[in-house]
Amino acid sequence: MVFTAGACPLDATGRTTHVGDLDGQCHQAVTNLLAALHAAGADLSDVVKTTIYVASDQREDLVAAWTAISSYFSPHPPSTLLGVTVLGYPDQLVEVEAIAVIPPRTAGLPTESR
């Protein structure tokens, strides 16, 4: 199992990207989530649950974040979508947590190991 902390819309220097652009921040957060999953040997297809935090009290912003992030999944796993007052980085509008389950890799293993 892989438990990711919140993937944030940060660049390689730790700065918030796409300031004021919720859609751009959603895509950056998913890009960073993918990097964390790949580092653990997982992919988006292994994700079994997400939590999406949006720094807004506007339902339209939550729907926009959901639309952007869910476009990466087919189908989207069970998820919690939350509007929050503030997130941890300056100008941060979105954060995505994920839990992934990496299926056993059996290719090439002797039959008795499967």
PyMOL commands that place a pseudoatom at each C-alpha (Angstrom):
pseudoatom trace, name=CA, resn=MET, resi=1, chain=A, elem=C, hetatm=0, pos=[0.000, 0.000, 0.000]
pseudoatom trace, name=CA, resn=VAL, resi=2, chain=A, elem=C, hetatm=0, pos=[1.079, 3.536, -0.712]
pseudoatom trace, name=CA, resn=PHE, resi=3, chain=A, elem=C, hetatm=0, pos=[-0.177, 6.451, 1.373]
pseudoatom trace, name=CA, resn=THR, resi=4, chain=A, elem=C, hetatm=0, pos=[0.643, 9.821, -0.111]
pseudoatom trace, name=CA, resn=ALA, resi=5, chain=A, elem=C, hetatm=0, pos=[0.639, 13.066, 1.794]
pseudoatom trace, name=CA, resn=GLY, resi=6, chain=A, elem=C, hetatm=0, pos=[-1.159, 15.899, 0.081]
pseudoatom trace, name=CA, resn=ALA, resi=7, chain=A, elem=C, hetatm=0, pos=[0.174, 16.540, -3.399]
pseudoatom trace, name=CA, resn=CYS, resi=8, chain=A, elem=C, hetatm=0, pos=[0.425, 20.294, -3.759]
pseudoatom trace, name=CA, resn=PRO, resi=9, chain=A, elem=C, hetatm=0, pos=[0.750, 22.574, -6.799]
pseudoatom trace, name=CA, resn=LEU, resi=10, chain=A, elem=C, hetatm=0, pos=[4.442, 23.247, -6.213]
pseudoatom trace, name=CA, resn=ASP, resi=11, chain=A, elem=C, hetatm=0, pos=[7.305, 23.470, -8.668]
pseudoatom trace, name=CA, resn=ALA, resi=12, chain=A, elem=C, hetatm=0, pos=[10.771, 21.947, -8.209]
pseudoatom trace, name=CA, resn=THR, resi=13, chain=A, elem=C, hetatm=0, pos=[11.867, 24.921, -6.103]
pseudoatom trace, name=CA, resn=GLY, resi=14, chain=A, elem=C, hetatm=0, pos=[8.915, 24.581, -3.708]
pseudoatom trace, name=CA, resn=ARG, resi=15, chain=A, elem=C, hetatm=0, pos=[7.022, 27.604, -5.007]
pseudoatom trace, name=CA, resn=THR, resi=16, chain=A, elem=C, hetatm=0, pos=[3.277, 27.540, -5.606]
pseudoatom trace, name=CA, resn=THR, resi=17, chain=A, elem=C, hetatm=0, pos=[2.517, 27.387, -9.329]
pseudoatom trace, name=CA, resn=HIS, resi=18, chain=A, elem=C, hetatm=0, pos=[-0.422, 28.846, -11.264]
pseudoatom trace, name=CA, resn=VAL, resi=19, chain=A, elem=C, hetatm=0, pos=[-1.242, 31.484, -8.644]
pseudoatom trace, name=CA, resn=GLY, resi=20, chain=A, elem=C, hetatm=0, pos=[-4.951, 32.295, -8.863]
pseudoatom trace, name=CA, resn=ASP, resi=21, chain=A, elem=C, hetatm=0, pos=[-5.569, 29.507, -11.418]
pseudoatom trace, name=CA, resn=LEU, resi=22, chain=A, elem=C, hetatm=0, pos=[-7.469, 26.629, -9.815]
pseudoatom trace, name=CA, resn=ASP, resi=23, chain=A, elem=C, hetatm=0, pos=[-7.405, 24.460, -12.945]
pseudoatom trace, name=CA, resn=GLY, resi=24, chain=A, elem=C, hetatm=0, pos=[-3.659, 24.926, -13.399]
pseudoatom trace, name=CA, resn=GLN, resi=25, chain=A, elem=C, hetatm=0, pos=[-3.039, 24.111, -9.737]
pseudoatom trace, name=CA, resn=CYS, resi=26, chain=A, elem=C, hetatm=0, pos=[-5.162, 20.950, -10.020]
pseudoatom trace, name=CA, resn=HIS, resi=27, chain=A, elem=C, hetatm=0, pos=[-3.090, 19.718, -12.939]
pseudoatom trace, name=CA, resn=GLN, resi=28, chain=A, elem=C, hetatm=0, pos=[0.195, 20.536, -11.152]
pseudoatom trace, name=CA, resn=ALA, resi=29, chain=A, elem=C, hetatm=0, pos=[-0.988, 18.727, -8.016]
pseudoatom trace, name=CA, resn=VAL, resi=30, chain=A, elem=C, hetatm=0, pos=[-1.830, 15.614, -10.051]
pseudoatom trace, name=CA, resn=THR, resi=31, chain=A, elem=C, hetatm=0, pos=[1.552, 15.819, -11.801]
pseudoatom trace, name=CA, resn=ASN, resi=32, chain=A, elem=C, hetatm=0, pos=[3.221, 15.865, -8.376]
pseudoatom trace, name=CA, resn=LEU, resi=33, chain=A, elem=C, hetatm=0, pos=[0.970, 13.037, -7.153]
pseudoatom trace, name=CA, resn=LEU, resi=34, chain=A, elem=C, hetatm=0, pos=[2.013, 10.954, -10.157]
pseudoatom trace, name=CA, resn=ALA, resi=35, chain=A, elem=C, hetatm=0, pos=[5.683, 11.556, -9.345]
pseudoatom trace, name=CA, resn=ALA, resi=36, chain=A, elem=C, hetatm=0, pos=[5.147, 10.365, -5.759]
pseudoatom trace, name=CA, resn=LEU, resi=37, chain=A, elem=C, hetatm=0, pos=[3.209, 7.305, -6.905]
pseudoatom trace, name=CA, resn=HIS, resi=38, chain=A, elem=C, hetatm=0, pos=[5.819, 6.411, -9.522]
pseudoatom trace, name=CA, resn=ALA, resi=39, chain=A, elem=C, hetatm=0, pos=[8.580, 6.725, -6.906]
pseudoatom trace, name=CA, resn=ALA, resi=40, chain=A, elem=C, hetatm=0, pos=[6.741, 4.072, -4.880]
pseudoatom trace, name=CA, resn=GLY, resi=41, chain=A, elem=C, hetatm=0, pos=[6.167, 1.799, -7.890]
pseudoatom trace, name=CA, resn=ALA, resi=42, chain=A, elem=C, hetatm=0, pos=[2.492, 2.743, -8.315]
pseudoatom trace, name=CA, resn=ASP, resi=43, chain=A, elem=C, hetatm=0, pos=[0.369, 4.587, -10.855]
pseudoatom trace, name=CA, resn=LEU, resi=44, chain=A, elem=C, hetatm=0, pos=[-2.990, 6.338, -10.919]
pseudoatom trace, name=CA, resn=SER, resi=45, chain=A, elem=C, hetatm=0, pos=[-4.657, 3.037, -11.851]
pseudoatom trace, name=CA, resn=ASP, resi=46, chain=A, elem=C, hetatm=0, pos=[-3.529, 1.693, -8.439]
pseudoatom trace, name=CA, resn=VAL, resi=47, chain=A, elem=C, hetatm=0, pos=[-5.265, 4.509, -6.497]
pseudoatom trace, name=CA, resn=VAL, resi=48, chain=A, elem=C, hetatm=0, pos=[-8.186, 3.252, -4.412]
pseudoatom trace, name=CA, resn=LYS, resi=49, chain=A, elem=C, hetatm=0, pos=[-9.136, 6.480, -2.578]
pseudoatom trace, name=CA, resn=THR, resi=50, chain=A, elem=C, hetatm=0, pos=[-8.473, 10.197, -2.848]
pseudoatom trace, name=CA, resn=THR, resi=51, chain=A, elem=C, hetatm=0, pos=[-9.146, 13.226, -0.715]
pseudoatom trace, name=CA, resn=ILE, resi=52, chain=A, elem=C, hetatm=0, pos=[-9.281, 16.564, -2.497]
pseudoatom trace, name=CA, resn=TYR, resi=53, chain=A, elem=C, hetatm=0, pos=[-8.996, 19.806, -0.540]
pseudoatom trace, name=CA, resn=VAL, resi=54, chain=A, elem=C, hetatm=0, pos=[-10.022, 23.076, -2.178]
pseudoatom trace, name=CA, resn=ALA, resi=55, chain=A, elem=C, hetatm=0, pos=[-9.392, 26.430, -0.492]
pseudoatom trace, name=CA, resn=SER, resi=56, chain=A, elem=C, hetatm=0, pos=[-12.806, 27.879, -1.251]
pseudoatom trace, name=CA, resn=ASP, resi=57, chain=A, elem=C, hetatm=0, pos=[-16.307, 28.149, 0.130]
pseudoatom trace, name=CA, resn=GLN, resi=58, chain=A, elem=C, hetatm=0, pos=[-17.761, 28.245, -3.384]
pseudoatom trace, name=CA, resn=ARG, resi=59, chain=A, elem=C, hetatm=0, pos=[-19.358, 25.031, -4.619]
pseudoatom trace, name=CA, resn=GLU, resi=60, chain=A, elem=C, hetatm=0, pos=[-18.417, 25.984, -8.198]
pseudoatom trace, name=CA, resn=ASP, resi=61, chain=A, elem=C, hetatm=0, pos=[-14.727, 25.878, -7.243]
pseudoatom trace, name=CA, resn=LEU, resi=62, chain=A, elem=C, hetatm=0, pos=[-15.126, 22.435, -5.700]
pseudoatom trace, name=CA, resn=VAL, resi=63, chain=A, elem=C, hetatm=0, pos=[-16.864, 21.176, -8.839]
pseudoatom trace, name=CA, resn=ALA, resi=64, chain=A, elem=C, hetatm=0, pos=[-14.140, 22.708, -11.023]
pseudoatom trace, name=CA, resn=ALA, resi=65, chain=A, elem=C, hetatm=0, pos=[-11.406, 21.015, -8.969]
pseudoatom trace, name=CA, resn=TRP, resi=66, chain=A, elem=C, hetatm=0, pos=[-13.285, 17.706, -9.070]
pseudoatom trace, name=CA, resn=THR, resi=67, chain=A, elem=C, hetatm=0, pos=[-13.675, 17.955, -12.849]
pseudoatom trace, name=CA, resn=ALA, resi=68, chain=A, elem=C, hetatm=0, pos=[-9.982, 18.708, -13.404]
pseudoatom trace, name=CA, resn=ILE, resi=69, chain=A, elem=C, hetatm=0, pos=[-8.644, 16.036, -11.061]
pseudoatom trace, name=CA, resn=SER, resi=70, chain=A, elem=C, hetatm=0, pos=[-11.114, 13.300, -11.911]
pseudoatom trace, name=CA, resn=SER, resi=71, chain=A, elem=C, hetatm=0, pos=[-10.204, 13.635, -15.598]
pseudoatom trace, name=CA, resn=TYR, resi=72, chain=A, elem=C, hetatm=0, pos=[-6.971, 11.766, -14.781]
pseudoatom trace, name=CA, resn=PHE, resi=73, chain=A, elem=C, hetatm=0, pos=[-8.829, 8.711, -13.468]
pseudoatom trace, name=CA, resn=SER, resi=74, chain=A, elem=C, hetatm=0, pos=[-10.980, 6.192, -15.316]
pseudoatom trace, name=CA, resn=PRO, resi=75, chain=A, elem=C, hetatm=0, pos=[-13.096, 5.665, -13.328]
pseudoatom trace, name=CA, resn=HIS, resi=76, chain=A, elem=C, hetatm=0, pos=[-12.348, 7.945, -10.385]
pseudoatom trace, name=CA, resn=PRO, resi=77, chain=A, elem=C, hetatm=0, pos=[-11.959, 5.928, -7.173]
pseudoatom trace, name=CA, resn=PRO, resi=78, chain=A, elem=C, hetatm=0, pos=[-14.000, 6.781, -4.080]
pseudoatom trace, name=CA, resn=SER, resi=79, chain=A, elem=C, hetatm=0, pos=[-13.106, 10.277, -2.940]
pseudoatom trace, name=CA, resn=THR, resi=80, chain=A, elem=C, hetatm=0, pos=[-13.800, 12.947, -0.366]
pseudoatom trace, name=CA, resn=LEU, resi=81, chain=A, elem=C, hetatm=0, pos=[-14.048, 16.509, -1.688]
pseudoatom trace, name=CA, resn=LEU, resi=82, chain=A, elem=C, hetatm=0, pos=[-13.684, 19.263, 0.898]
pseudoatom trace, name=CA, resn=GLY, resi=83, chain=A, elem=C, hetatm=0, pos=[-13.826, 23.027, 0.851]
pseudoatom trace, name=CA, resn=VAL, resi=84, chain=A, elem=C, hetatm=0, pos=[-11.395, 24.411, 3.419]
pseudoatom trace, name=CA, resn=THR, resi=85, chain=A, elem=C, hetatm=0, pos=[-10.503, 27.883, 4.647]
pseudoatom trace, name=CA, resn=VAL, resi=86, chain=A, elem=C, hetatm=0, pos=[-6.793, 27.797, 3.856]
pseudoatom trace, name=CA, resn=LEU, resi=87, chain=A, elem=C, hetatm=0, pos=[-4.066, 25.380, 2.783]
pseudoatom trace, name=CA, resn=GLY, resi=88, chain=A, elem=C, hetatm=0, pos=[-0.443, 25.291, 3.873]
pseudoatom trace, name=CA, resn=TYR, resi=89, chain=A, elem=C, hetatm=0, pos=[1.444, 27.144, 1.126]
pseudoatom trace, name=CA, resn=PRO, resi=90, chain=A, elem=C, hetatm=0, pos=[0.991, 30.775, 0.083]
pseudoatom trace, name=CA, resn=ASP, resi=91, chain=A, elem=C, hetatm=0, pos=[-1.536, 31.073, -2.774]
pseudoatom trace, name=CA, resn=GLN, resi=92, chain=A, elem=C, hetatm=0, pos=[-2.313, 27.324, -2.662]
pseudoatom trace, name=CA, resn=LEU, resi=93, chain=A, elem=C, hetatm=0, pos=[-5.841, 26.503, -3.820]
pseudoatom trace, name=CA, resn=VAL, resi=94, chain=A, elem=C, hetatm=0, pos=[-5.846, 22.686, -3.997]
pseudoatom trace, name=CA, resn=GLU, resi=95, chain=A, elem=C, hetatm=0, pos=[-4.243, 19.603, -2.464]
pseudoatom trace, name=CA, resn=VAL, resi=96, chain=A, elem=C, hetatm=0, pos=[-4.747, 15.916, -3.299]
pseudoatom trace, name=CA, resn=GLU, resi=97, chain=A, elem=C, hetatm=0, pos=[-4.102, 12.896, -1.062]
pseudoatom trace, name=CA, resn=ALA, resi=98, chain=A, elem=C, hetatm=0, pos=[-4.236, 9.361, -2.386]
pseudoatom trace, name=CA, resn=ILE, resi=99, chain=A, elem=C, hetatm=0, pos=[-4.084, 5.803, -1.164]
pseudoatom trace, name=CA, resn=ALA, resi=100, chain=A, elem=C, hetatm=0, pos=[-2.881, 3.235, -3.681]
pseudoatom trace, name=CA, resn=VAL, resi=101, chain=A, elem=C, hetatm=0, pos=[-2.691, -0.535, -3.571]
pseudoatom trace, name=CA, resn=ILE, resi=102, chain=A, elem=C, hetatm=0, pos=[-0.010, -2.024, -5.753]
pseudoatom trace, name=CA, resn=PRO, resi=103, chain=A, elem=C, hetatm=0, pos=[-1.162, -5.401, -7.085]
pseudoatom trace, name=CA, resn=PRO, resi=104, chain=A, elem=C, hetatm=0, pos=[1.217, -8.317, -6.656]
pseudoatom trace, name=CA, resn=ARG, resi=105, chain=A, elem=C, hetatm=0, pos=[3.589, -8.602, -9.578]
pseudoatom trace, name=CA, resn=THR, resi=106, chain=A, elem=C, hetatm=0, pos=[3.700, -12.274, -10.538]
pseudoatom trace, name=CA, resn=ALA, resi=107, chain=A, elem=C, hetatm=0, pos=[5.305, -12.166, -13.976]
pseudoatom trace, name=CA, resn=GLY, resi=108, chain=A, elem=C, hetatm=0, pos=[8.489, -14.165, -14.003]
pseudoatom trace, name=CA, resn=LEU, resi=109, chain=A, elem=C, hetatm=0, pos=[8.044, -15.673, -10.521]
pseudoatom trace, name=CA, resn=PRO, resi=110, chain=A, elem=C, hetatm=0, pos=[8.220, -19.427, -10.107]
pseudoatom trace, name=CA, resn=THR, resi=111, chain=A, elem=C, hetatm=0, pos=[4.772, -21.052, -9.955]
pseudoatom trace, name=CA, resn=GLU, resi=112, chain=A, elem=C, hetatm=0, pos=[5.114, -21.934, -6.255]
pseudoatom trace, name=CA, resn=SER, resi=113, chain=A, elem=C, hetatm=0, pos=[5.653, -18.221, -5.422]
pseudoatom trace, name=CA, resn=ARG, resi=114, chain=A, elem=C, hetatm=0, pos=[2.377, -17.132, -7.001]
for i in range(1, 114): cmd.bond("trace and resi %d" % i, "trace and resi %d" % (i + 1))
show_as sticks, trace
zoom trace
